[in-house]
């Protein structure tokens, strides 16, 4: 295990002090990062003490320290998982060869692009959520929001380290651009569309952390299989932190669902809205929206870029080294329903060209597991309503289904039917207005807004009425 040096200006476990050029470059970037954080990071309780975890090692289990921190004073740093002795390239044409410690010249631009796109998502989500604490349903939830925010900031540092360390002036310029783009900006938006969508309420936040951060889990998992070992080691530790972000979303939605069911049972007409809650059909529409937006983040179902990334070893499949025996994928095919002459026809696609789709399918299976847990909550509450993920063809803006219209079951429909029924399937203006009007802050320790159930337990063994954010 490599210890993390917190005596340095930039905490790290990569012996940054031994590379003075890189250290100076990152120390020059650091003030710009802090300016970005103050200007478009969390804008509420920005200087309050928050009960946060900070990485103190990269060893699995017990790697974090908990304590009060003011977010601008959080010690963002560069942490890589320990190197695997004699690690070999897991997949592609170079499978079985030693992993790379330097970037092969012929793959430099492709690898830089992969890192930049991943890096751009990290500050984007912080920007999307910068005002959310103003309407936090509890101090417990506000603290979880801030934990997600500071770790997304650290994930940005992880990617910037790679750009500075291995890509020279081009990498430094890209790192500067990461602080220049803004989520939702008309002139310099973030690269991926999901990270330009507003996140102005807590139902959206929990959907985002459940579904969009789960995309991040699978993207990081594919990069953890990379032949470029510094990227693999970086993303392996990022996955350790990412697990909490998924917990926030998954458990947050579970609490909203549980409370919606409880309030519906308490209402003479079975209407959670009449009791000041969020009804289950509205939650389903938000789930549909964010699940489908997140599906687009995997890229086109049929992709020569994805084939090239796999062939060169820049990315692998989810758990490539552990779960696959054939690491070259030269012979297999994937069957994809494609639209031909107004109907769906099964089409065989060479396996390498379907790598985005294979990763998306792993993601969908993980989301289905989450939905089963929510439906168990409804069964426990005595409700017949069940949540269901829509078809991966529904509401798509990228890939082979973009430009076509499908219902949630994946059936082709015409545009007129879509326009007539889309408010049944996606959040309507009235849904968004209802959710927005519920967003009133609750700031007494241990208390929750009426529309969300209390969590089963507190954080790090603390009680629910613990002062997770010190407001005085």
VOPAGU-2260 file (C-alpha; in pm, 1 decimal, decimal comma):
REM VOPAGU-2260
SITE   aa  ch    i         X         Y         Z
SITE  UNK   A    0       0,0       0,0       0,0
SITE  UNK   A    1     124,6     347,6     -92,6
SITE  UNK   A    2      61,3     606,2     179,4
SITE  UNK   A    3    -107,0     939,2      99,2
SITE  UNK   A    4     112,0    1240,0     166,2
SITE  UNK   A    5    -101,4    1512,0     329,1
SITE  UNK   A    6     196,4    1731,9     406,4
SITE  UNK   A    7     220,6    1834,1      41,4
SITE  UNK   A    8      32,0    2127,1    -104,9
SITE  UNK   A    9    -143,7    1869,7    -324,5
SITE  UNK   A   10    -208,8    1546,9    -129,6
SITE  UNK   A   11    -100,2    1245,2    -330,3
SITE  UNK   A   12      31,2     890,6    -322,7
SITE  UNK   A   13     222,0     917,3    -652,9
SITE  UNK   A   14     543,5    1073,5    -515,3
SITE  UNK   A   15     460,2    1401,4    -683,6
SITE  UNK   A   16     757,8    1573,0    -518,8
SITE  UNK   A   17     994,4    1363,9    -730,3
SITE  UNK   A   18     864,9    1525,5   -1052,3
SITE  UNK   A   19     915,8    1897,4   -1003,7
SITE  UNK   A   20     790,9    1991,3   -1349,8
SITE  UNK   A   21     461,5    1810,0   -1298,2
SITE  UNK   A   22     429,1    1937,7    -943,9
SITE  UNK   A   23     473,7    2299,7   -1057,0
SITE  UNK   A   24     219,4    2256,7   -1336,4
SITE  UNK   A   25     -43,3    2114,3   -1101,3
SITE  UNK   A   26      26,8    2377,9    -836,3
SITE  UNK   A   27     -31,0    2639,7   -1106,2
SITE  UNK   A   28    -365,3    2476,0   -1194,9
SITE  UNK   A   29    -476,1    2447,2    -831,5
SITE  UNK   A   30    -572,8    2817,2    -774,8
SITE  UNK   A   31    -784,9    2811,3   -1091,4
SITE  UNK   A   32    -959,5    2500,0    -960,6
SITE  UNK   A   33   -1032,4    2668,4    -627,2
SITE  UNK   A   34   -1166,8    2975,5    -809,5
SITE  UNK   A   35   -1393,1    2745,2   -1010,7
SITE  UNK   A   36   -1513,6    2571,5    -693,7
SITE  UNK   A   37   -1598,8    2899,3    -523,1
SITE  UNK   A   38   -1776,2    3045,0    -825,1
SITE  UNK   A   39   -1983,1    2745,8    -945,8
SITE  UNK   A   40   -1941,0    2482,6    -674,4
SITE  UNK   A   41   -2184,5    2457,4    -380,1
SITE  UNK   A   42   -2327,1    2803,9    -317,8
SITE  UNK   A   43   -2520,8    2726,0       2,7
SITE  UNK   A   44   -2342,5    2653,2     333,0
SITE  UNK   A   45   -2022,2    2690,2     133,9
SITE  UNK   A   46   -1816,3    2784,3     439,1
SITE  UNK   A   47   -1999,3    2575,7     700,4
SITE  UNK   A   48   -1839,9    2275,0     867,3
SITE  UNK   A   49   -1966,3    1952,0     710,0
SITE  UNK   A   50   -1913,7    1598,0     837,9
SITE  UNK   A   51   -1723,9    1455,0     539,7
SITE  UNK   A   52   -1496,7    1162,7     467,2
SITE  UNK   A   53   -1148,4    1214,6     327,5
SITE  UNK   A   54    -932,6     941,9     177,9
SITE  UNK   A   55    -632,6     855,7     396,1
SITE  UNK   A   56    -516,6     547,5     203,9
SITE  UNK   A   57    -608,4     341,9    -101,2
SITE  UNK   A   58    -629,5      16,7      90,9
SITE  UNK   A   59    -969,3    -156,9      55,9
SITE  UNK   A   60   -1167,6    -107,7     375,3
SITE  UNK   A   61   -1097,5     161,9     630,9
SITE  UNK   A   62    -954,2     395,0     367,9
SITE  UNK   A   63   -1140,8     708,7     478,7
SITE  UNK   A   64   -1130,5     946,0     771,5
SITE  UNK   A   65   -1449,5    1121,0     888,2
SITE  UNK   A   66   -1456,8    1466,1    1039,6
SITE  UNK   A   67   -1577,4    1823,7    1004,1
SITE  UNK   A   68   -1438,5    2012,7     704,8
SITE  UNK   A   69   -1525,0    2341,1     540,2
SITE  UNK   A   70   -1558,7    2249,7     174,7
SITE  UNK   A   71   -1319,2    2511,8      33,0
SITE  UNK   A   72   -1059,8    2362,6     271,2
SITE  UNK   A   73   -1119,3    2003,2     159,9
SITE  UNK   A   74    -788,4    1836,8      70,2
SITE  UNK   A   75    -842,1    1735,5    -291,4
SITE  UNK   A   76    -560,6    1520,2    -417,6
SITE  UNK   A   77    -427,6    1253,9    -652,2
SITE  UNK   A   78    -478,9     894,9    -539,3
SITE  UNK   A   79    -408,2     583,6    -744,3
SITE  UNK   A   80    -482,8     226,5    -646,4
SITE  UNK   A   81    -172,7      20,8    -578,8
SITE  UNK   A   82      -1,6    -123,7    -883,6
SITE  UNK   A   83     -67,2    -490,1    -961,7
SITE  UNK   A   84     264,1    -675,2    -999,5
SITE  UNK   A   85     325,8    -798,0   -1352,9
SITE  UNK   A   86     -14,3    -675,0   -1472,5
SITE  UNK   A   87     -96,0    -771,7   -1831,1
SITE  UNK   A   88    -321,6    -603,6   -2086,5
SITE  UNK   A   89    -664,8    -760,7   -2032,6
SITE  UNK   A   90    -822,6    -724,7   -2377,9
SITE  UNK   A   91    -784,7    -646,7   -2744,1
SITE  UNK   A   92    -509,5    -708,6   -2995,3
SITE  UNK   A   93    -241,5    -661,7   -2726,9
SITE  UNK   A   94    -404,0    -892,8   -2470,8
SITE  UNK   A   95    -143,0   -1066,6   -2256,5
SITE  UNK   A   96     132,7    -811,3   -2320,5
SITE  UNK   A   97     270,4    -599,9   -2032,1
SITE  UNK   A   98      58,6    -294,8   -1956,7
SITE  UNK   A   99     184,6      48,9   -2062,5
SITE  UNK   A  100     334,7     299,9   -1824,2
SITE  UNK   A  101     368,5     550,6   -2110,6
SITE  UNK   A  102     121,4     637,9   -2384,9
SITE  UNK   A  103     202,3     480,3   -2723,9
SITE  UNK   A  104     222,4     760,0   -2977,9
SITE  UNK   A  105     -28,7     602,2   -3215,6
SITE  UNK   A  106    -294,8     595,0   -2941,4
SITE  UNK   A  107    -222,6     932,4   -2786,1
SITE  UNK   A  108    -511,9    1132,3   -2931,3
SITE  UNK   A  109    -771,5     862,0   -2872,3
SITE  UNK   A  110    -662,6     813,2   -2512,2
SITE  UNK   A  111    -659,0    1186,0   -2446,8
SITE  UNK   A  112   -1013,6    1212,8   -2580,4
SITE  UNK   A  113   -1133,6     931,7   -2352,4
SITE  UNK   A  114    -980,4    1102,6   -2049,0
SITE  UNK   A  115   -1116,5    1447,1   -2138,4
SITE  UNK   A  116   -1473,4    1320,6   -2183,8
SITE  UNK   A  117   -1462,2    1136,7   -1851,3
SITE  UNK   A  118   -1301,6    1435,7   -1681,2
SITE  UNK   A  119   -1567,2    1675,5   -1813,4
SITE  UNK   A  120   -1847,0    1490,5   -1636,8
SITE  UNK   A  121   -1693,7    1543,6   -1292,6
SITE  UNK   A  122   -1714,2    1925,2   -1259,9
SITE  UNK   A  123   -2036,4    1928,0   -1462,8
SITE  UNK   A  124   -2237,8    1747,0   -1196,0
SITE  UNK   A  125   -2105,7    1981,7    -926,5
SITE  UNK   A  126   -2224,9    2277,9   -1132,3
SITE  UNK   A  127   -2564,9    2117,9   -1190,2
SITE  UNK   A  128   -2614,5    2073,2    -814,8
SITE  UNK   A  129   -2464,0    2394,9    -681,8
SITE  UNK   A  130   -2791,3    2539,8    -543,3
SITE  UNK   A  131   -2953,9    2217,8    -420,8
SITE  UNK   A  132   -2857,4    2258,8     -55,1
SITE  UNK   A  133   -3088,3    2560,5     -38,7
SITE  UNK   A  134   -3388,0    2322,8     -40,2
SITE  UNK   A  135   -3234,4    2021,2     133,5
SITE  UNK   A  136   -3497,6    1789,2     285,5
SITE  UNK   A  137   -3267,9    1721,0     582,1
SITE  UNK   A  138   -2915,5    1791,7     700,3
SITE  UNK   A  139   -2841,0    1423,8     641,9
SITE  UNK   A  140   -2926,1    1469,0     274,1
SITE  UNK   A  141   -2736,7    1796,4     244,5
SITE  UNK   A  142   -2428,2    1628,0     386,0
SITE  UNK   A  143   -2461,0    1345,2     132,4
SITE  UNK   A  144   -2492,7    1598,5    -147,7
SITE  UNK   A  145   -2172,9    1770,4     -34,6
SITE  UNK   A  146   -1988,0    1439,2      -5,7
SITE  UNK   A  147   -2079,6    1361,7    -365,1
SITE  UNK   A  148   -1970,4    1712,3    -471,3
SITE  UNK   A  149   -1626,4    1705,7    -309,9
SITE  UNK   A  150   -1555,6    1359,2    -447,8
SITE  UNK   A  151   -1658,1    1462,1    -797,6
SITE  UNK   A  152   -1408,9    1744,1    -752,1
SITE  UNK   A  153   -1142,9    1491,2    -654,5
SITE  UNK   A  154   -1226,2    1280,0    -956,5
SITE  UNK   A  155   -1158,0    1585,7   -1169,1
SITE  UNK   A  156    -815,9    1606,8   -1003,9
SITE  UNK   A  157    -757,3    1239,8   -1088,1
SITE  UNK   A  158    -814,4    1300,5   -1459,0
SITE  UNK   A  159    -621,8    1629,6   -1464,2
SITE  UNK   A  160    -320,8    1450,1   -1315,9
SITE  UNK   A  161    -322,5    1216,5   -1616,4
SITE  UNK   A  162    -359,3    1504,1   -1862,3
SITE  UNK   A  163     -73,2    1699,1   -1705,1
SITE  UNK   A  164     148,4    1398,7   -1650,4
SITE  UNK   A  165     130,0    1227,3   -1989,1
SITE  UNK   A  166       1,5    1471,4   -2252,8
SITE  UNK   A  167     229,5    1775,6   -2231,6
SITE  UNK   A  168     101,8    2115,6   -2343,8
SITE  UNK   A  169    -207,5    1962,1   -2505,3
SITE  UNK   A  170    -296,5    1802,7   -2173,8
SITE  UNK   A  171    -246,0    2127,3   -1982,5
SITE  UNK   A  172    -468,8    2311,8   -2230,1
SITE  UNK   A  173    -739,2    2047,2   -2194,0
SITE  UNK   A  174    -717,0    2074,9   -1814,4
SITE  UNK   A  175    -774,1    2450,3   -1841,5
SITE  UNK   A  176   -1075,3    2394,3   -2066,4
SITE  UNK   A  177   -1229,8    2167,0   -1804,6
SITE  UNK   A  178   -1261,5    2474,7   -1583,6
SITE  UNK   A  179   -1386,8    2695,7   -1868,1
SITE  UNK   A  180   -1689,3    2493,7   -1981,0
SITE  UNK   A  181   -2012,6    2526,1   -1782,4
SITE  UNK   A  182   -2308,8    2296,1   -1742,0
SITE  UNK   A  183   -2598,6    2427,7   -1951,8
SITE  UNK   A  184   -2402,5    2720,7   -2093,4
SITE  UNK   A  185   -2524,6    2825,4   -2438,5
SITE  UNK   A  186   -2175,4    2899,7   -2566,5
SITE  UNK   A  187   -1947,6    2654,4   -2380,8
SITE  UNK   A  188   -2162,0    2368,1   -2252,7
SITE  UNK   A  189   -2034,9    2042,8   -2108,2
SITE  UNK   A  190   -1951,0    1773,6   -2362,5
SITE  UNK   A  191   -2229,8    1523,9   -2283,6
SITE  UNK   A  192   -2593,1    1632,7   -2293,4
SITE  UNK   A  193   -2703,0    1471,9   -1964,3
SITE  UNK   A  194   -2456,4    1699,6   -1786,5
SITE  UNK   A  195   -2620,6    2010,0   -1929,8
SITE  UNK   A  196   -2964,7    1925,3   -1790,2
SITE  UNK   A  197   -3087,7    2123,5   -1487,9
SITE  UNK   A  198   -3080,7    1954,6   -1148,7
SITE  UNK   A  199   -3294,4    2189,8    -944,0
SITE  UNK   A  200   -3489,8    1952,4    -718,2
SITE  UNK   A  201   -3409,8    1653,9    -499,2
SITE  UNK   A  202   -3611,5    1396,9    -692,1
SITE  UNK   A  203   -3396,8    1484,2    -992,9
SITE  UNK   A  204   -3081,2    1469,1    -780,2
SITE  UNK   A  205   -3158,0    1120,8    -655,1
SITE  UNK   A  206   -3246,3    1002,4   -1006,3
SITE  UNK   A  207   -2922,5    1154,7   -1133,4
SITE  UNK   A  208   -2704,6     989,9    -869,7
SITE  UNK   A  209   -2885,3     658,3    -913,2
SITE  UNK   A  210   -2882,1     640,5   -1293,2
SITE  UNK   A  211   -2627,1     886,6   -1431,4
SITE  UNK   A  212   -2362,4     815,5   -1168,0
SITE  UNK   A  213   -2426,7     445,9   -1233,9
SITE  UNK   A  214   -2325,3     509,1   -1593,8
SITE  UNK   A  215   -2007,8     652,3   -1442,6
SITE  UNK   A  216   -1955,0     329,8   -1251,9
SITE  UNK   A  217   -1959,8     125,0   -1571,6
SITE  UNK   A  218   -1752,1     372,8   -1771,0
SITE  UNK   A  219   -1490,1     375,0   -1495,3
SITE  UNK   A  220   -1505,8      -3,2   -1484,8
SITE  UNK   A  221   -1428,0     -20,6   -1857,2
SITE  UNK   A  222   -1137,2     220,2   -1809,5
SITE  UNK   A  223   -1010,2      16,5   -1513,9
SITE  UNK   A  224    -938,9    -255,8   -1772,2
SITE  UNK   A  225    -723,6     -18,5   -1978,2
SITE  UNK   A  226    -380,6    -115,5   -2106,0
SITE  UNK   A  227    -261,4     230,0   -1989,5
SITE  UNK   A  228    -185,5     138,0   -1629,7
SITE  UNK   A  229    -196,2     488,4   -1473,5
SITE  UNK   A  230    -552,5     525,7   -1605,2
SITE  UNK   A  231    -648,5     181,7   -1474,8
SITE  UNK   A  232    -507,1     254,1   -1130,0
SITE  UNK   A  233    -674,2     596,4   -1120,0
SITE  UNK   A  234   -1019,9     468,7   -1208,7
SITE  UNK   A  235    -996,9     170,2    -976,2
SITE  UNK   A  236    -973,2     403,2    -679,7
SITE  UNK   A  237   -1240,9     634,2    -823,2
SITE  UNK   A  238   -1476,0     334,2    -821,7
SITE  UNK   A  239   -1419,6     301,4    -446,7
SITE  UNK   A  240   -1556,8     653,8    -396,9
SITE  UNK   A  241   -1826,2     618,2    -663,8
SITE  UNK   A  242   -2003,3     348,2    -462,9
SITE  UNK   A  243   -2127,8     608,3    -213,8
SITE  UNK   A  244   -2272,6     822,7    -492,6
SITE  UNK   A  245   -2480,7     528,9    -612,3
SITE  UNK   A  246   -2592,5     458,3    -257,0
SITE  UNK   A  247   -2713,0     817,8    -224,0
SITE  UNK   A  248   -2927,4     789,3    -535,8
SITE  UNK   A  249   -3057,1     437,1    -485,4
SITE  UNK   A  250   -3144,4     480,7    -117,8
SITE  UNK   A  251   -3274,7     834,9    -171,9
SITE  UNK   A  252   -3525,5     715,1    -430,5
SITE  UNK   A  253   -3618,5     424,4    -206,1
SITE  UNK   A  254   -3701,7     672,1      72,2
SITE  UNK   A  255   -3910,8     887,7    -162,8
SITE  UNK   A  256   -4095,5     577,9    -284,9
SITE  UNK   A  257   -4156,5     449,6      67,4
SITE  UNK   A  258   -4291,6     785,0     180,3
SITE  UNK   A  259   -4508,2     819,4    -130,2
SITE  UNK   A  260   -4664,1     481,7     -54,9
SITE  UNK   A  261   -4718,5     569,8     311,3
SITE  UNK   A  262   -4884,7     900,5     226,9
SITE  UNK   A  263   -5106,7     738,1     -35,4
SITE  UNK   A  264   -5225,2     484,5     224,3
SITE  UNK   A  265   -5304,7     770,0     462,0
SITE  UNK   A  266   -5519,0     952,2     204,6
SITE  UNK   A  267   -5889,3     865,5     163,5
SITE  UNK   A  268   -5847,5     872,2    -214,6
SITE  UNK   A  269   -5506,3     707,4    -219,6
SITE  UNK   A  270   -5344,8    1027,6    -349,4
SITE  UNK   A  271   -4999,0    1100,5    -208,4
SITE  UNK   A  272   -5013,1    1451,8    -351,4
SITE  UNK   A  273   -5312,2    1539,1    -133,1
SITE  UNK   A  274   -5092,5    1448,4     164,1
SITE  UNK   A  275   -4798,7    1659,5      46,3
SITE  UNK   A  276   -4597,4    1379,7    -111,6
SITE  UNK   A  277   -4476,2    1263,3    -450,3
SITE  UNK   A  278   -4703,2    1002,8    -607,6
SITE  UNK   A  279   -4556,4     685,0    -749,9
SITE  UNK   A  280   -4654,9     747,5   -1116,0
SITE  UNK   A  281   -4467,4    1079,1   -1104,7
SITE  UNK   A  282   -4159,6     902,7    -965,4
SITE  UNK   A  283   -4188,6     646,6   -1248,1
SITE  UNK   A  284   -4187,2     927,3   -1505,9
SITE  UNK   A  285   -3871,7    1077,2   -1352,7
SITE  UNK   A  286   -3711,9     731,5   -1352,6
SITE  UNK   A  287   -3798,7     693,6   -1722,2
SITE  UNK   A  288   -3642,2    1029,7   -1804,3
SITE  UNK   A  289   -3311,0     984,0   -1623,9
SITE  UNK   A  290   -3265,8     616,8   -1706,2
SITE  UNK   A  291   -3301,1     693,4   -2076,8
SITE  UNK   A  292   -3082,7    1004,0   -2062,9
SITE  UNK   A  293   -2816,1     791,2   -1898,4
SITE  UNK   A  294   -2844,4     520,8   -2164,9
SITE  UNK   A  295   -2726,6     774,7   -2421,6
SITE  UNK   A  296   -2402,4     825,7   -2229,2
SITE  UNK   A  297   -2277,8     484,9   -2343,7
SITE  UNK   A  298   -2265,6     598,6   -2706,4
SITE  UNK   A  299   -2397,5     444,9   -3026,0
SITE  UNK   A  300   -2501,2      80,8   -3029,2
SITE  UNK   A  301   -2287,4      20,8   -3339,4
SITE  UNK   A  302   -1956,7     204,2   -3309,6
SITE  UNK   A  303   -1624,0     179,1   -3489,4
SITE  UNK   A  304   -1472,8     399,9   -3217,6
SITE  UNK   A  305   -1577,0     149,6   -2953,2
SITE  UNK   A  306   -1426,1    -128,8   -3165,0
SITE  UNK   A  307   -1100,7      63,9   -3193,7
SITE  UNK   A  308   -1085,2     137,4   -2821,2
SITE  UNK   A  309   -1127,8    -232,1   -2745,6
SITE  UNK   A  310    -885,9    -348,6   -3014,7
SITE  UNK   A  311    -611,8    -115,2   -2895,0
SITE  UNK   A  312    -669,8    -202,0   -2528,8
SITE  UNK   A  313    -768,4     151,9   -2428,0
SITE  UNK   A  314   -1093,4      19,1   -2278,4
SITE  UNK   A  315   -1221,8    -322,4   -2187,7
SITE  UNK   A  316   -1558,7    -468,6   -2106,6
SITE  UNK   A  317   -1705,8    -454,1   -1758,1
SITE  UNK   A  318   -1488,4    -683,7   -1544,4
SITE  UNK   A  319   -1304,4    -796,2   -1855,7
SITE  UNK   A  320   -1016,9    -971,0   -1679,6
SITE  UNK   A  321   -1243,0   -1155,1   -1435,1
SITE  UNK   A  322   -1553,1   -1249,6   -1632,6
SITE  UNK   A  323   -1434,4   -1326,3   -1986,8
SITE  UNK   A  324   -1223,3   -1602,1   -2136,8
SITE  UNK   A  325   -1208,5   -1470,6   -2495,3
SITE  UNK   A  326   -1037,4   -1134,7   -2458,3
SITE  UNK   A  327   -1003,1   -1061,9   -2828,4
SITE  UNK   A  328   -1371,4   -1075,7   -2932,0
SITE  UNK   A  329   -1287,3   -1131,8   -3297,7
SITE  UNK   A  330   -1546,3   -1393,8   -3384,3
SITE  UNK   A  331   -1866,9   -1324,6   -3193,2
SITE  UNK   A  332   -2170,1   -1114,7   -3283,5
SITE  UNK   A  333   -2431,5    -918,1   -3094,0
SITE  UNK   A  334   -2793,8    -918,7   -3208,3
SITE  UNK   A  335   -2954,1    -574,0   -3214,3
SITE  UNK   A  336   -3310,7    -483,1   -3313,5
SITE  UNK   A  337   -3275,5    -211,9   -3579,8
SITE  UNK   A  338   -3540,5      -6,9   -3758,4
SITE  UNK   A  339   -3589,2     -99,9   -4123,5
SITE  UNK   A  340   -3886,8      16,3   -4332,7
SITE  UNK   A  341   -4087,5     107,9   -4024,6
SITE  UNK   A  342   -4036,8    -215,0   -3835,6
SITE  UNK   A  343   -3782,6    -373,4   -3601,1
SITE  UNK   A  344   -3550,9    -632,0   -3751,7
SITE  UNK   A  345   -3286,7    -830,8   -3561,5
SITE  UNK   A  346   -2942,1    -748,0   -3700,5
SITE  UNK   A  347   -2613,8    -923,4   -3627,3
SITE  UNK   A  348   -2328,7    -685,1   -3545,4
SITE  UNK   A  349   -1961,6    -786,2   -3504,3
SITE  UNK   A  350   -1893,6    -807,5   -3132,4
SITE  UNK   A  351   -1620,7    -543,1   -3130,9
SITE  UNK   A  352   -1854,4    -293,5   -3295,3
SITE  UNK   A  353   -2111,0    -357,1   -3022,2
SITE  UNK   A  354   -1887,2    -285,8   -2721,9
SITE  UNK   A  355   -2090,5      20,7   -2618,5
SITE  UNK   A  356   -2405,1    -189,2   -2628,1
SITE  UNK   A  357   -2249,6    -469,0   -2422,2
SITE  UNK   A  358   -2154,7    -220,1   -2152,4
SITE  UNK   A  359   -2503,8     -69,7   -2167,3
SITE  UNK   A  360   -2657,0    -413,5   -2116,8
SITE  UNK   A  361   -2446,7    -466,7   -1804,6
SITE  UNK   A  362   -2568,7    -127,5   -1683,1
SITE  UNK   A  363   -2933,3    -218,8   -1747,3
SITE  UNK   A  364   -2896,6    -541,0   -1547,9
SITE  UNK   A  365   -2760,5    -341,7   -1255,5
SITE  UNK   A  366   -3049,3     -93,8   -1279,6
SITE  UNK   A  367   -3296,9    -383,7   -1284,8
SITE  UNK   A  368   -3149,0    -505,4    -956,8
SITE  UNK   A  369   -3215,6    -163,5    -804,7
SITE  UNK   A  370   -3575,4    -159,2    -929,3
SITE  UNK   A  371   -3636,5    -500,1    -772,8
SITE  UNK   A  372   -3533,2    -355,4    -436,5
SITE  UNK   A  373   -3776,0     -65,8    -475,9
SITE  UNK   A  374   -4057,1    -303,5    -565,6
SITE  UNK   A  375   -3983,2    -503,2    -252,5
SITE  UNK   A  376   -4040,6    -181,1     -57,1
SITE  UNK   A  377   -4381,9    -144,8    -223,1
SITE  UNK   A  378   -4465,3    -507,3    -144,4
SITE  UNK   A  379   -4368,2    -448,1     217,7
SITE  UNK   A  380   -4597,8    -143,8     222,8
SITE  UNK   A  381   -4886,4    -346,9      78,1
SITE  UNK   A  382   -4891,6    -169,4    -258,1
SITE  UNK   A  383   -4966,6    -333,8    -593,5
SITE  UNK   A  384   -4787,1     -61,7    -795,8
SITE  UNK   A  385   -4453,0    -177,0    -937,5
SITE  UNK   A  386   -4172,9      21,0   -1096,8
SITE  UNK   A  387   -4041,0     -86,4   -1434,4
SITE  UNK   A  388   -3753,2      31,1   -1649,0
SITE  UNK   A  389   -3858,5     139,8   -1996,7
SITE  UNK   A  390   -3717,5     -23,1   -2307,6
SITE  UNK   A  391   -3369,3      87,2   -2404,9
SITE  UNK   A  392   -3527,7     212,3   -2730,1
SITE  UNK   A  393   -3755,2     458,0   -2549,6
SITE  UNK   A  394   -3674,5     833,2   -2549,2
SITE  UNK   A  395   -3332,7     800,7   -2706,8
SITE  UNK   A  396   -3143,8    1094,3   -2856,6
SITE  UNK   A  397   -2823,0     908,6   -2946,6
SITE  UNK   A  398   -2758,0     588,5   -3139,0
SITE  UNK   A  399   -2965,2     381,4   -3378,2
SITE  UNK   A  400   -3298,9     463,7   -3211,0
SITE  UNK   A  401   -3259,3     841,5   -3220,4
SITE  UNK   A  402   -3509,1    1002,0   -3457,9
SITE  UNK   A  403   -3764,5     724,6   -3406,7
SITE  UNK   A  404   -4053,3     711,5   -3160,2
SITE  UNK   A  405   -4115,5     425,0   -2920,0
SITE  UNK   A  406   -4346,3     363,8   -2626,2
SITE  UNK   A  407   -4196,5     248,1   -2293,5
SITE  UNK   A  408   -4237,9    -115,9   -2400,1
SITE  UNK   A  409   -4018,1     -49,4   -2703,0
SITE  UNK   A  410   -4289,0     -61,4   -2967,3
SITE  UNK   A  411   -4252,4     168,9   -3267,1
SITE  UNK   A  412   -4514,0     445,5   -3269,3
SITE  UNK   A  413   -4570,1     750,5   -3486,7
SITE  UNK   A  414   -4488,3    1106,7   -3386,5
SITE  UNK   A  415   -4852,4    1202,1   -3333,8
SITE  UNK   A  416   -4897,7     921,7   -3080,4
SITE  UNK   A  417   -4576,4    1027,7   -2907,6
SITE  UNK   A  418   -4690,0    1388,9   -2878,8
SITE  UNK   A  419   -5031,2    1283,4   -2749,2
SITE  UNK   A  420   -4895,7    1048,8   -2482,3
SITE  UNK   A  421   -4547,8    1168,5   -2382,6
SITE  UNK   A  422   -4678,0    1331,3   -2063,7
SITE  UNK   A  423   -4793,3     987,0   -1950,7
SITE  UNK   A  424   -4436,4     861,1   -1979,9
SITE  UNK   A  425   -4208,4    1155,2   -1898,7
SITE  UNK   A  426   -4230,9    1433,8   -1638,6
SITE  UNK   A  427   -4485,2    1693,1   -1747,9
SITE  UNK   A  428   -4473,7    2063,0   -1670,8
SITE  UNK   A  429   -4730,0    2005,8   -1394,8
SITE  UNK   A  430   -4520,2    1721,3   -1248,1
SITE  UNK   A  431   -4215,2    1945,9   -1234,9
SITE  UNK   A  432   -4416,8    2229,4   -1081,3
SITE  UNK   A  433   -4554,9    1996,1    -813,0
SITE  UNK   A  434   -4213,3    1860,8    -722,2
SITE  UNK   A  435   -4063,8    2211,1    -722,1
SITE  UNK   A  436   -4323,9    2345,9    -479,7
SITE  UNK   A  437   -4242,5    2065,2    -232,3
SITE  UNK   A  438   -3877,1    2169,8    -216,6
SITE  UNK   A  439   -3877,9    2349,7     118,2
SITE  UNK   A  440   -3570,3    2320,4     341,3
SITE  UNK   A  441   -3565,0    2128,2     668,9
SITE  UNK   A  442   -3265,3    2223,3     881,8
SITE  UNK   A  443   -3334,1    2081,9    1226,3
SITE  UNK   A  444   -3105,4    1783,1    1294,3
SITE  UNK   A  445   -3291,9    1454,0    1262,1
SITE  UNK   A  446   -3598,6    1602,4    1090,3
SITE  UNK   A  447   -3707,7    1517,8     734,6
SITE  UNK   A  448   -3928,5    1686,5     478,1
SITE  UNK   A  449   -4274,4    1532,4     459,1
SITE  UNK   A  450   -4220,8    1386,2     110,4
SITE  UNK   A  451   -3918,2    1167,8     197,0
SITE  UNK   A  452   -3882,3     891,3     457,2
SITE  UNK   A  453   -3601,0     891,5     708,6
SITE  UNK   A  454   -3300,4     671,7     623,3
SITE  UNK   A  455   -3260,6     347,0     812,2
SITE  UNK   A  456   -2943,0     465,2     981,5
SITE  UNK   A  457   -2705,7     757,7     998,2
SITE  UNK   A  458   -2360,3     805,3     851,2
SITE  UNK   A  459   -2050,5     635,4     993,5
SITE  UNK   A  460   -2238,7     509,8    1296,1
SITE  UNK   A  461   -2379,3     851,4    1386,6
SITE  UNK   A  462   -2745,4     893,6    1486,4
SITE  UNK   A  463   -2992,0    1057,6    1248,8
SITE  UNK   A  464   -3010,7    1368,0    1468,3
SITE  UNK   A  465   -2636,4    1417,3    1448,1
SITE  UNK   A  466   -2534,9    1764,9    1331,6
SITE  UNK   A  467   -2411,0    1664,2     985,5
SITE  UNK   A  468   -2381,9    2029,7     885,9
SITE  UNK   A  469   -2292,8    2286,0    1150,6
SITE  UNK   A  470   -2513,1    2584,4    1074,3
SITE  UNK   A  471   -2398,1    2808,6    1361,6
